């Protein structure tokens, strides 16, 4: 195709037709590729999310080896690749963590960072939550039993008061 201005009409079809789409994990079955494919891109605008997904899809996404410096707080707290702000600063200012513009954030940051990598920790935290719920239920049962004991004592006290007054009447 010529580089001449205005010459945009192509007279022939595409020379090489693609028969199948590119697969980034076809030959690379490494752990790092699996982590990159499973990564959730949150705290970014729609355009930045599409850019990051394109990078992942075509094996252009490179992970950080060490944390980068945040442009707002100037601390080395940026742990996501291609981001310029850390999670707390981006949440506080309500801006995209990648481009820094005040756009509509597609998916907000999770309360638990690095959720995809720590599945074992999530299972443990669910177990702990269930255990704490069971403890709360057992505490409620204990309170309920105490209330029953108190009500029985109240009944005994009223019976004790009423029985002498009944004997005094007779």
C-alpha positions as CSV (number, residue, x, y, z in Angstrom):
1,X,0.0,0.0,0.0
2,X,1.4,3.4,-0.9
3,X,2.2,6.0,1.7
4,X,0.7,8.7,-0.5
5,X,-1.9,11.0,1.2
6,X,-5.5,10.1,0.5
7,X,-4.7,6.7,-1.1
8,X,-6.6,4.5,1.4
9,X,-8.6,2.3,-1.0
10,X,-7.1,-1.2,-1.3
11,X,-7.8,-3.0,-4.5
12,X,-6.9,-6.6,-3.3
13,X,-7.9,-8.7,-0.3
14,X,-5.6,-9.5,2.6
15,X,-2.7,-11.6,1.4
16,X,-2.3,-13.9,4.4
17,X,-5.5,-15.0,6.0
18,X,-5.3,-16.1,9.6
19,X,-6.8,-19.5,10.1
20,X,-6.5,-19.5,13.9
21,X,-6.1,-16.9,16.7
22,X,-3.0,-16.5,18.7
23,X,-2.9,-18.4,22.0
24,X,-0.4,-17.0,24.6
25,X,-0.2,-20.3,26.5
26,X,0.1,-22.7,23.6
27,X,3.8,-23.3,24.0
28,X,4.5,-21.5,27.3
29,X,2.9,-23.5,30.1
30,X,4.9,-21.8,32.9
31,X,3.6,-20.7,36.3
32,X,4.2,-17.1,35.5
33,X,2.1,-17.3,32.4
34,X,-0.7,-18.9,34.3
35,X,-0.5,-16.1,37.0
36,X,-0.6,-13.4,34.3
37,X,-3.6,-15.0,32.6
38,X,-5.5,-15.2,35.9
39,X,-4.7,-11.7,37.0
40,X,-7.7,-9.4,37.6
41,X,-7.1,-5.8,36.3
42,X,-9.0,-3.6,38.8
43,X,-8.8,0.1,39.7
44,X,-8.4,1.2,36.1
45,X,-10.6,2.9,33.5
46,X,-12.1,1.0,30.6
47,X,-9.4,2.0,28.0
48,X,-6.5,1.0,30.3
49,X,-8.2,-2.3,31.1
50,X,-8.5,-3.0,27.4
51,X,-4.8,-2.2,26.9
52,X,-3.8,-4.5,29.8
53,X,-6.0,-7.3,28.5
54,X,-4.4,-6.9,25.0
55,X,-1.0,-7.1,26.5
56,X,-1.9,-10.3,28.3
57,X,-3.6,-11.8,25.3
58,X,-0.6,-11.3,23.0
59,X,2.1,-12.2,25.6
60,X,3.3,-8.6,25.9
61,X,2.5,-8.2,29.6
62,X,5.6,-8.2,31.8
63,X,5.4,-8.4,35.6
64,X,7.3,-6.1,37.9
65,X,10.4,-7.6,39.6
66,X,10.3,-5.1,42.5
67,X,7.8,-2.4,43.5
68,X,7.8,1.0,41.7
69,X,7.5,4.4,43.2
70,X,4.0,6.0,43.4
71,X,3.7,9.4,41.8
72,X,1.4,10.7,44.6
73,X,2.9,9.4,47.9
74,X,6.4,8.9,46.5
75,X,6.7,5.5,48.3
76,X,7.7,2.3,46.6
77,X,4.3,0.7,46.9
78,X,3.2,0.2,43.3
79,X,3.0,-3.6,42.8
80,X,1.0,-3.8,39.6
81,X,2.7,-3.6,36.2
82,X,2.2,-0.5,34.1
83,X,0.5,1.4,37.0
84,X,1.7,4.7,38.2
85,X,-0.2,4.9,41.5
86,X,-0.5,2.6,44.5
87,X,-3.9,1.3,45.4
88,X,-4.5,3.5,48.5
89,X,-3.7,6.7,46.5
90,X,-5.9,5.7,43.5
91,X,-8.8,4.8,45.8
92,X,-8.5,8.1,47.8
93,X,-8.3,10.3,44.7
94,X,-10.8,8.1,42.7
95,X,-8.6,8.1,39.6
96,X,-7.3,5.4,37.3
97,X,-4.2,3.8,38.7
98,X,-2.6,3.4,35.3
99,X,-3.2,6.6,33.5
100,X,-4.0,8.9,36.5
101,X,-7.1,10.4,34.8
102,X,-10.4,10.9,36.6
103,X,-12.4,8.4,34.5
104,X,-15.1,5.9,35.4
105,X,-13.3,3.1,37.2
106,X,-14.6,-0.2,35.7
107,X,-13.8,-2.5,38.6
108,X,-12.9,-1.1,42.0
109,X,-10.0,-2.4,44.0
110,X,-10.6,-5.5,46.2
111,X,-10.4,-5.2,49.9
112,X,-8.0,-8.2,49.9
113,X,-5.1,-7.4,47.5
114,X,-3.6,-10.2,45.4
115,X,-6.7,-12.4,45.6
116,X,-5.8,-14.5,42.6
117,X,-2.4,-15.5,44.0
118,X,-3.4,-16.4,47.6
119,X,-6.2,-18.9,47.1
120,X,-5.0,-20.9,50.2
121,X,-5.2,-17.8,52.3
122,X,-8.8,-17.2,51.1
123,X,-9.8,-20.8,52.1
124,X,-8.2,-20.2,55.5
125,X,-10.0,-16.9,56.0
126,X,-13.3,-18.5,55.0
127,X,-12.6,-21.3,57.6
128,X,-11.9,-18.6,60.2
129,X,-15.1,-16.7,59.4
130,X,-17.1,-19.9,59.8
131,X,-15.4,-20.7,63.1
132,X,-16.1,-17.2,64.4
133,X,-19.8,-17.6,63.3
134,X,-19.9,-20.8,65.2
135,X,-18.4,-19.2,68.3
136,X,-21.0,-16.4,68.1
137,X,-23.8,-18.9,67.9
138,X,-22.4,-20.8,70.9
139,X,-22.2,-17.5,72.8
140,X,-25.8,-16.8,71.9
141,X,-26.8,-20.2,73.2
142,X,-25.0,-19.5,76.5
143,X,-26.8,-16.2,76.9
144,X,-30.1,-18.0,76.2
145,X,-29.4,-20.6,78.9
146,X,-28.5,-17.9,81.4
147,X,-31.8,-16.1,80.7
148,X,-33.7,-19.4,81.3
149,X,-31.9,-19.9,84.6
150,X,-32.7,-16.3,85.7
151,X,-36.4,-16.7,84.8
152,X,-36.7,-19.9,86.8
153,X,-35.1,-18.2,89.8
154,X,-37.7,-15.4,89.4
155,X,-40.5,-17.9,89.3
156,X,-39.2,-19.6,92.5
157,X,-39.0,-16.2,94.2
158,X,-42.5,-15.3,93.3
159,X,-43.8,-18.7,94.4
160,X,-42.0,-18.3,97.7
161,X,-43.6,-15.0,98.3
162,X,-47.0,-16.1,97.2
163,X,-47.0,-19.3,99.3
164,X,-46.5,-17.6,102.7
165,X,-49.2,-15.0,101.8
166,X,-51.5,-17.9,101.0
167,X,-50.8,-19.6,104.3
168,X,-51.4,-16.4,106.2
169,X,-54.8,-16.1,104.6
170,X,-55.8,-19.6,105.7
